Amino acid sequence: MTGVRGARAASAAPARAARVSRARRFMLGLTAATAVLAGCASGTTEAAPDPTGTTTSAAPDATGTTPQGTLLVADFGGDTVTFVDPGRDGSGEGGAPIASVEVGTAPYGLVVGEDGRAWVATAEGVAVVDTQRRARLGTVPYETETGPVTTGEYRGGGMGIALAPDGRHVYVGVNVPDGNGTVEVIDTATREVTGVADVGRRPFDVDVSPDGREVYATGHDSFDVTAVDADTLRTRRMEVAPYGTEGGLGSWLKPHYAVVRPEDGRLLLPFEGERLAVLDPRTGEVTVERMTANTHQHGVALAPDGTLLVVGTGPIGADDEDPSLTVRTPDGKERTVPLDGPHEDVAVSADGRIAYVTGGFTRDGYWNGITVVDLDDEEDDEDDEKNEPVRLEAGNRPLGIAIL
């Protein structure tokens, strides 16, 4: 999977061009209609925001803005993102949802920039949300044709999403049902798609190198990571399959989420609570380290001190363990925190003290909340209650999560 998108084989170019042309004609018509009703900006479909931008009754703090530390989750089971008060000292105690904003069908991943704008990957396009005013500013439609807008685990549209270090571009992985996906590049100033690169199947996660020169799309159904040159959009496919690729689309043993280690730029991809694949994107070499949770794993995050957090969704085989959060220090030492029910993704506080784990899950068995884990708690036989995570109500099937 190499070369610039425009340099693909001539036999594939006409079909792709036709799909993009049809999508552009459709979106131009939709944008024109929307402009009559609500006004528009180039490259976006705009909706005049409600004064609060919310669908639930809530008000900003005394300064007129959303409080720092508020959680923002993508409601995969609805058409909204939900703002959640994390409770006393971020512990979850006394916390609750405070507002929701409509963003589009089946939002999956989200990312928030330093300017307070959230970029949310939905089935319809990338929604832009002002997190301070809690209002949707518009939606950037995809150039990739993904078929009818649907919901559910295999729906077409945006999945993983990431922001360039300088904040100038957003990169979204777009799933194309029954085919390879793409990464679309969005200019954050103009809110326009400025480039499209072909990547693997079902781009669960998108990450960016520390220097911003490469974008990495994790292809769940193609057992790979595609590196995309941020300037030229040339691509390199790197297989990541520590269990092999036997079983193809029916296999459970695939990559899901990745995180980039800042000190060396390597990607860390957990598999099944048994193996941590460490990918060097410069060479494509994969080394494997042992893990201990023995459970199907999805979301990952890195704490400021380099501690790796990995979400265990629960068993897929008879010998698998229940859901958990793996806490893995940089030297490879691990402990697992039991979780009640399946979970999907995780975010960690700026001080590395608290982890927030979403209960949405891409498959059945999800629940509408967040588990709050105090990472400072160590196992202590004399005080078992100290280590009990707090369950916090959130949105409808929350998947992606960010801390404002």
Long-range contacts (C-beta under 8 A, 24 or more apart in sequence): 1-180, 1-198, 1-199, 1-200, 1-224, 1-226, 1-235, 1-236, 1-237, 2-234, 2-235, 2-236, 2-237, 3-234, 3-235, 4-197, 4-232, 4-233, 4-234, 4-235, 5-195, 5-196, 5-197, 5-198, 5-233, 8-198, 19-144, 19-145, 20-143, 20-144, 20-145, 20-196, 22-145, 23-141, 23-142, 23-143, 23-144, 23-145, 24-143, 27-141, 30-141, 31-141, 40-138, 41-138, 41-191, 42-190, 42-191, 42-192, 43-140, 43-190, 43-191, 43-192, 43-193, 44-128, 44-137, 44-138, 44-139, 44-140, 44-141, 44-191, 44-192, 45-125, 45-138, 45-139, 45-141, 46-137, 46-138, 46-139, 47-136, 47-138, 47-139, 49-130, 49-133, 49-135, 49-136, 49-137, 50-135, 52-99, 52-133, 52-134, 52-135, 53-99, 53-101, 53-129, 53-130, 53-133, 53-134, 53-135, 53-136, 54-99, 54-100, 54-101, 54-134, 55-80, 55-99, 55-100, 55-101, 55-102, 56-97, 56-98, 56-99, 56-100, 58-83, 58-98, 58-99, 58-134, 60-132, 60-133, 60-134, 64-132, 65-132, 66-131, 66-132, 66-134, 66-404, 67-404, 68-404, 69-349, 69-403, 69-404, 70-98, 70-131, 70-403, 70-404, 71-347, 71-356, 71-370, 71-394, 71-401, 71-402, 71-403, 71-404, 72-110, 72-112, 72-118, 72-131, 72-401, 72-402, 72-403, 72-404, 73-110, 73-358, 73-360, 73-370, 73-394, 73-395, 73-398, 73-399, 73-400, 73-401, 74-103, 74-107, 74-108, 74-109, 74-110, 74-120, 74-121, 74-395, 74-398, 74-399, 74-400, 74-401, 75-100, 75-107, 75-360, 75-395, 75-396, 75-397, 75-398, 76-106, 76-107, 76-108, 76-360, 76-362, 76-396, 76-397, 76-398, 76-399, 77-106, 77-151, 77-360, 77-366, 77-368, 77-395, 77-396, 77-397, 78-395, 78-396, 78-397, 79-103, 79-104, 79-105, 79-106, 79-107, 79-122, 80-107, 80-395, 80-396, 81-107, 81-110, 81-118, 81-120, 81-127, 81-129, 81-395, 82-394, 82-395, 82-396, 82-398, 83-131, 83-134, 83-404, 84-370, 84-392, 84-393, 84-394, 84-395, 86-354, 86-356, 86-372, 86-392, 87-372, 87-390, 87-392, 90-349, 90-353, 90-354, 90-372, 91-354, 91-372, 91-374, 91-390, 92-370, 92-372, 92-389, 92-390, 92-391, 92-392, 93-390, 95-372, 95-392, 96-392, 96-393, 97-393, 97-394, 97-395, 99-134, 100-395, 101-129, 101-134, 101-135, 101-136, 102-136, 103-127, 103-129, 103-136, 103-139, 104-139, 105-149, 105-150, 105-151, 105-155, 105-157, 106-150, 106-151, 106-152, 106-155, 106-157, 107-399, 107-400, 108-157, 108-158, 108-159, 108-160, 108-161, 108-399, 108-400, 109-158, 109-159, 109-160, 109-161, 109-172, 109-205, 109-206, 109-399, 109-400, 110-161, 110-400, 110-401, 110-402, 111-161, 111-162, 111-163, 111-170, 111-402, 112-163, 112-402, 112-404, 113-163, 113-167, 113-188, 114-167, 115-167, 116-404, 117-188, 118-402, 119-161, 119-163, 119-170, 119-172, 119-186, 119-188, 120-161, 120-400, 121-157, 121-158, 121-159, 121-160, 121-161, 121-172, 121-173, 121-400, 122-157, 122-158, 123-149, 123-150, 123-151, 123-155, 123-156, 123-157, 123-158, 124-149, 124-157, 125-157, 125-158, 126-158, 126-161, 126-170, 126-172, 126-186, 128-191, 131-404, 138-191, 140-186, 140-191, 140-192, 140-193, 141-193, 142-172, 142-174, 142-184, 142-193, 143-184, 143-193, 143-196, 144-174, 144-176, 144-181, 144-182, 144-184, 144-196, 145-176, 146-174, 146-175, 146-176, 146-177, 147-176, 147-177, 153-362, 153-363, 154-202, 159-202, 159-203, 159-204, 159-205, 159-206, 160-203, 160-204, 160-205, 160-206, 160-207, 160-217, 160-218, 160-257, 161-206, 161-400, 162-206, 162-207, 162-208, 162-215, 163-188, 163-208, 164-208, 164-212, 164-230, 165-208, 165-210, 165-211, 165-212, 166-212, 169-194, 169-230, 171-206, 171-208, 171-215, 171-228, 172-206, 173-199, 173-203, 173-204, 173-205, 173-206, 173-217, 173-218, 174-203, 175-202, 175-203, 180-219, 180-222, 181-217, 181-219, 183-215, 183-217, 183-226, 183-228, 185-230, 185-233, 195-233, 196-233, 197-226, 197-228, 197-233, 197-235, 198-226, 198-235, 199-226, 199-228, 199-235, 200-224, 200-225, 200-226, 200-237, 204-255, 204-256, 204-257, 205-256, 205-257, 205-258, 207-258, 207-259, 207-260, 207-267, 208-260, 209-260, 209-265, 209-281, 210-260, 210-262, 210-265, 211-265, 214-281, 216-258, 216-260, 216-267, 216-281, 218-255, 218-256, 218-257, 218-258, 218-269, 219-255, 220-254, 220-255, 220-256, 221-249, 221-254, 223-254, 223-255, 224-255, 225-255, 225-258, 225-267, 225-269, 225-279, 225-281, 227-281, 236-284, 238-279, 238-281, 238-284, 238-286, 239-284, 239-286, 240-269, 240-277, 240-279, 240-286, 242-271, 242-275, 242-277, 242-286, 242-288, 243-271, 243-272, 243-275, 252-296, 252-316, 256-297, 256-298, 256-299, 257-298, 257-299, 257-300, 257-345, 258-300, 259-300, 259-301, 259-302, 259-308, 261-302, 261-306, 262-302, 263-306, 268-300, 268-302, 268-308, 269-300, 270-297, 270-300, 270-308, 270-310, 270-326, 271-297, 272-296, 272-297, 272-320, 273-297, 273-310, 273-312, 273-320, 273-321, 273-324, 273-326, 276-308, 276-328, 289-332, 290-332, 291-326, 291-328, 291-334, 292-326, 292-334, 292-336, 293-321, 293-324, 293-326, 293-334, 293-336, 294-319, 294-320, 294-321, 295-320, 295-321, 295-322, 295-323, 295-324, 296-320, 297-326, 298-343, 298-344, 298-345, 298-361, 298-362, 299-343, 299-344, 299-345, 299-346, 299-357, 299-358, 300-346, 301-346, 301-347, 301-348, 301-355, 302-348, 303-348, 303-352, 303-375, 304-348, 304-350, 304-351, 304-352, 305-330, 305-352, 306-330, 307-352, 307-375, 309-346, 309-348, 309-355, 309-375, 310-346, 311-339, 311-343, 311-344, 311-345, 311-346, 311-357, 312-336, 312-339, 312-343, 313-342, 313-343, 313-344, 313-361, 313-363, 314-341, 314-342, 314-365, 325-355, 325-357, 325-371, 325-373, 327-355, 327-375, 335-378, 335-379, 337-373, 337-387, 337-389, 339-371, 339-389, 340-371, 340-389, 340-391, 341-365, 341-366, 341-367, 342-366, 342-367, 343-371, 344-398, 344-399, 345-399, 345-400, 345-401, 346-401, 347-401, 347-402, 347-403, 348-375, 349-403, 350-403, 356-401, 356-403, 358-394, 358-398, 358-399, 358-400, 358-401, 359-394, 359-398, 360-397, 360-398, 360-399, 361-397, 361-399, 362-399, 366-397, 368-393, 368-394, 368-395, 368-396, 368-397, 368-398, 369-393, 369-394, 369-398, 370-394, 370-398, 370-401
